[in-house]
Amino acid sequence: MKGNTKKKEMKKIICLILIVLFMLTIAGCGGSQDEETEPLVVAMELAYPPFETKDDAGNPAGVSVDLMKDFGEYIGREIKIENISFDGLIPSLQTGTVDIVISSMTIREDRSELVDFSDPYANAMLAVLANSESDIASVEDLNQPGRKLAVKTGSTGHLYAQDYLTEAELVVLSDESACVTEVAQGKVDGFIYDQLTIYRNWQNNLETTTAIFIPFQDVEKWGIAVQKGNQQLLDQINAFLAEYRENGGFDALTEKYLSKEKEAFDELGFQWFFDLQQ
């Protein structure tokens, strides 16, 4: 009897162990599935129309928003947009607060030490928005004592001015629109930023500003950033960008958001933002 009792107890223990192992297996599989179906958190600064901005209802809108929504459809995951100031974007990736950063961000060596960038998806060249009452005719005219130049903090224009316009007084601001206002009101002589933004703001302020394009400069590239070492997500983004370009996705974004600018760039002979072949 004692032997039978021990056998029954052993069977119970074995059954319990098997049940526990089965439950752990289910839990493990469920956790992996949940991870795959969780929204991808995408950070951008919603202060740079038409790339990253808000619609009339305050919802994220623009080129980058559409691009990320299309990426979400491509990999079958929901996209959640987080509005983060530009200088907080890379730290948000480093801490794992967000999964992706796309915010008209130039691929630079110092940034590449902190995050991993996708293949380039756009070009960015610099230009100057000058006050129409000033006697600024070229970027060299800004490199003089007494000149004031607005720059957005941390931008490529900011770095360019620090390197090449050392005689000018830099007025460092955190917002692009504030830089434009400073120029339009004559408080500074110019604002240096990417060509497309300068062109748009010139068109919006024709009476008070003029656009000056900078010759003989290197083309900067924009990229999408992920946390260092996240090769799986990076590979997905690069595959998506290649297919998106091949299927005319960037042409559709141009038609929706930038058709007038594209026409003007063609007339001026400037390399287009999304044309990486030239």
C-alpha positions as CSV (number, residue, x, y, z in Angstrom):
1,M,0.0,0.0,0.0
2,K,2.8,2.3,0.9
3,G,4.4,1.6,-2.5
4,N,1.2,2.5,-4.3
5,T,0.8,5.6,-2.3
6,K,4.3,6.8,-3.2
7,K,3.6,6.0,-6.9
8,K,0.4,8.1,-6.8
9,E,2.3,11.0,-5.1
10,M,5.0,10.8,-7.7
11,K,2.5,10.9,-10.5
12,K,0.9,13.9,-9.0
13,I,4.3,15.7,-8.7
14,I,5.1,14.8,-12.3
15,C,1.8,16.1,-13.5
16,L,2.2,19.3,-11.6
17,I,5.7,19.8,-13.0
18,L,4.4,19.2,-16.5
19,I,1.5,21.7,-16.0
20,V,3.9,24.3,-14.7
21,L,6.3,23.8,-17.7
22,F,3.3,24.1,-20.1
23,M,2.2,27.3,-18.5
24,L,5.7,28.8,-18.6
25,T,5.9,27.9,-22.3
26,I,2.6,29.6,-23.1
27,A,3.7,32.6,-21.1
28,G,7.0,32.8,-22.9
29,C,5.3,32.6,-26.3
30,G,2.7,35.2,-25.3
31,G,5.4,37.6,-24.2
32,S,7.2,37.4,-27.5
33,Q,3.9,37.9,-29.4
34,D,3.0,40.9,-27.3
35,E,6.3,42.5,-28.0
36,E,5.8,42.1,-31.7
37,T,2.3,43.7,-31.6
38,E,3.2,46.6,-29.3
39,P,3.2,50.0,-31.0
40,L,6.5,51.3,-32.3
41,V,7.2,54.6,-30.6
42,V,8.6,57.2,-33.0
43,A,10.0,60.5,-31.8
44,M,10.1,63.7,-33.7
45,E,9.9,67.4,-33.0
46,L,6.6,68.6,-34.4
47,A,7.9,72.1,-35.3
48,Y,9.2,71.7,-38.8
49,P,6.5,71.9,-41.5
50,P,5.9,70.2,-43.8
51,F,8.1,67.4,-42.5
52,E,7.1,67.2,-38.8
53,T,4.2,69.4,-37.7
54,K,0.6,69.3,-36.4
55,D,-2.7,69.6,-38.3
56,D,-5.5,71.9,-37.3
57,A,-6.7,69.5,-34.7
58,G,-3.3,69.3,-33.1
59,N,-2.5,65.8,-34.4
60,P,0.9,64.8,-35.8
61,A,1.1,65.5,-39.6
62,G,3.6,65.9,-42.4
63,V,6.1,64.0,-44.6
64,S,7.8,62.2,-41.7
65,V,4.5,61.2,-40.1
66,D,3.2,59.8,-43.4
67,L,6.5,58.0,-44.0
68,M,6.4,56.3,-40.6
69,K,2.7,55.3,-40.9
70,D,3.6,53.7,-44.2
71,F,6.5,51.9,-42.5
72,G,4.1,50.7,-39.8
73,E,1.9,49.2,-42.5
74,Y,4.9,47.6,-44.2
75,I,5.9,45.7,-41.0
76,G,2.4,45.3,-39.6
77,R,2.8,47.3,-36.5
78,E,1.0,50.4,-35.1
79,I,3.0,53.6,-34.9
80,K,2.8,55.9,-32.0
81,I,4.2,59.5,-32.5
82,E,5.9,61.3,-29.6
83,N,6.6,65.0,-29.8
84,I,10.1,65.6,-28.3
85,S,12.3,68.7,-28.5
86,F,15.2,68.2,-31.0
87,D,17.9,68.1,-28.4
88,G,16.1,65.4,-26.5
89,L,15.6,63.0,-29.5
90,I,18.9,61.1,-29.3
91,P,18.8,60.8,-25.5
92,S,15.3,59.3,-25.8
93,L,16.7,56.6,-28.0
94,Q,19.6,56.0,-25.7
95,T,17.3,55.4,-22.7
96,G,15.0,53.2,-24.7
97,T,12.0,55.6,-24.2
98,V,11.4,55.5,-28.0
99,D,12.2,53.0,-30.8
100,I,12.8,55.3,-33.7
101,V,13.8,59.0,-34.3
102,I,12.9,60.7,-37.6
103,S,13.1,64.5,-37.4
104,S,14.8,65.9,-40.5
105,M,18.0,64.8,-38.8
106,T,21.3,65.0,-40.6
107,I,23.6,61.9,-40.4
108,R,26.7,63.1,-38.7
109,E,29.7,61.3,-37.3
110,D,29.2,62.5,-33.7
111,R,25.6,61.4,-33.8
112,S,26.5,58.0,-35.3
113,E,28.6,57.3,-32.2
114,L,25.4,57.5,-30.1
115,V,22.8,55.9,-32.4
116,D,22.6,53.8,-35.6
117,F,21.3,55.6,-38.7
118,S,19.4,54.1,-41.6
119,D,20.4,54.5,-45.2
120,P,19.9,58.2,-46.3
121,Y,16.4,59.1,-47.5
122,A,16.9,62.8,-48.3
123,N,19.4,65.5,-49.1
124,A,19.9,68.7,-47.1
125,M,21.8,71.7,-48.3
126,L,22.1,75.0,-46.5
127,A,20.8,78.5,-47.5
128,V,20.4,81.9,-45.8
129,L,17.2,83.8,-45.2
130,A,18.3,87.5,-45.1
131,N,16.5,90.6,-44.1
132,S,15.6,92.5,-47.3
133,E,16.7,95.8,-45.8
134,S,20.2,94.5,-45.1
135,D,23.0,94.6,-47.7
136,I,23.6,90.8,-47.5
137,A,24.3,89.5,-51.0
138,S,26.2,86.3,-50.1
139,V,27.0,84.1,-47.2
140,E,30.4,85.7,-47.0
141,D,28.8,89.0,-46.2
142,L,27.6,87.6,-42.9
143,N,31.1,86.7,-41.8
144,Q,31.9,90.2,-40.5
145,P,32.0,91.9,-37.1
146,G,28.7,93.5,-36.2
147,R,26.6,91.0,-38.2
148,K,24.0,89.0,-36.3
149,L,23.0,85.5,-37.5
150,A,20.1,83.5,-36.1
151,V,20.6,79.7,-35.9
152,K,18.5,76.9,-34.5
153,T,20.4,75.2,-31.6
154,G,22.1,71.9,-32.6
155,S,21.2,72.2,-36.3
156,T,23.5,71.8,-39.2
157,G,23.2,75.5,-39.8
158,H,24.4,76.2,-36.3
159,L,27.5,74.0,-36.8
160,Y,28.2,75.5,-40.2
161,A,28.1,79.0,-38.7
162,Q,30.4,78.0,-35.8
163,D,32.9,76.6,-38.3
164,Y,32.8,79.2,-41.2
165,L,31.1,82.3,-39.9
166,T,33.2,83.0,-36.9
167,E,33.1,86.8,-37.1
168,A,29.3,87.0,-36.9
169,E,27.4,87.1,-33.6
170,L,25.2,84.0,-33.3
171,V,21.8,84.3,-31.9
172,V,21.0,80.8,-30.9
173,L,17.3,79.9,-30.6
174,S,15.4,76.7,-30.1
175,D,12.7,77.2,-32.6
176,E,12.8,77.7,-36.4
177,S,9.9,80.1,-36.5
178,A,11.6,82.3,-33.9
179,C,14.6,82.5,-36.1
180,V,12.5,83.6,-39.1
181,T,10.7,86.2,-37.0
182,E,14.1,87.7,-35.9
183,V,15.0,88.1,-39.6
184,A,11.6,89.4,-40.7
185,Q,11.7,92.0,-38.0
186,G,15.2,93.1,-38.8
187,K,16.6,92.0,-35.4
188,V,19.2,89.8,-37.1
189,D,20.8,90.0,-40.5
190,G,20.1,86.4,-41.5
191,F,19.1,82.9,-40.5
192,I,21.0,79.8,-41.9
193,Y,19.1,76.6,-42.3
194,D,18.3,74.0,-45.0
195,Q,17.4,75.2,-48.5
196,L,13.9,73.9,-48.5
197,T,12.9,75.6,-45.3
198,I,14.6,78.8,-46.3
199,Y,12.8,78.8,-49.6
200,R,9.4,78.3,-47.9
201,N,9.9,81.0,-45.4
202,W,11.1,83.4,-48.1
203,Q,7.9,82.8,-50.0
204,N,5.9,83.5,-46.8
205,N,7.8,86.7,-46.1
206,L,8.5,88.2,-49.5
207,E,8.3,91.8,-48.4
208,T,10.8,91.5,-45.6
209,T,13.2,88.7,-46.5
210,T,15.3,87.4,-49.4
211,A,16.9,83.9,-49.9
212,I,20.6,83.4,-50.5
213,F,21.8,80.1,-51.6
214,I,25.3,78.9,-50.6
215,P,27.5,77.5,-53.4
216,F,30.1,74.8,-53.3
217,Q,28.9,73.0,-50.2
218,D,28.8,69.3,-49.4
219,V,25.4,67.7,-49.5
220,E,24.2,66.5,-46.1
221,K,22.0,63.4,-45.8
222,W,19.0,62.8,-43.6
223,G,18.6,59.4,-41.9
224,I,16.3,57.6,-39.5
225,A,17.8,56.7,-36.2
226,V,17.4,53.6,-33.9
227,Q,19.0,52.6,-30.7
228,K,22.6,51.5,-31.0
229,G,22.8,47.8,-31.9
230,N,19.1,47.4,-33.0
231,Q,20.1,45.7,-36.2
232,Q,16.8,44.0,-36.8
233,L,14.8,47.2,-36.8
234,L,17.5,49.0,-38.8
235,D,17.3,46.2,-41.5
236,Q,13.5,46.6,-41.6
237,I,13.8,50.3,-42.1
238,N,16.4,50.0,-44.8
239,A,14.4,47.4,-46.7
240,F,11.3,49.6,-46.4
241,L,13.1,52.7,-47.7
242,A,14.5,50.9,-50.7
243,E,11.1,49.5,-51.7
244,Y,9.3,52.7,-50.9
245,R,11.6,54.7,-53.2
246,E,11.3,52.0,-55.9
247,N,7.5,52.1,-55.7
248,G,7.3,55.9,-56.0
249,G,6.5,56.6,-52.3
250,F,8.8,59.7,-52.2
251,D,7.3,61.0,-55.4
252,A,3.8,60.7,-53.7
253,L,5.0,62.6,-50.7
254,T,6.5,65.3,-52.9
255,E,3.2,65.7,-54.8
256,K,1.2,65.9,-51.5
257,Y,3.4,68.3,-49.5
258,L,6.1,69.8,-51.7
259,S,4.9,70.2,-55.3
260,K,5.6,74.0,-55.5
261,E,9.0,73.6,-54.0
262,K,9.9,70.8,-56.4
263,E,8.9,73.0,-59.4
264,A,11.0,75.9,-58.0
265,F,14.0,73.7,-57.4
266,D,13.8,72.3,-60.9
267,E,13.7,75.8,-62.3
268,L,16.7,76.9,-60.2
269,G,18.6,73.7,-61.1
270,F,19.0,72.6,-57.5
271,Q,19.2,69.0,-56.5
272,W,15.9,67.8,-55.2
273,F,15.4,66.8,-51.6
274,F,14.6,63.1,-52.3
275,D,16.9,62.7,-55.3
276,L,19.8,60.7,-54.0
277,Q,21.2,59.8,-57.4
278,Q,22.8,63.1,-58.5
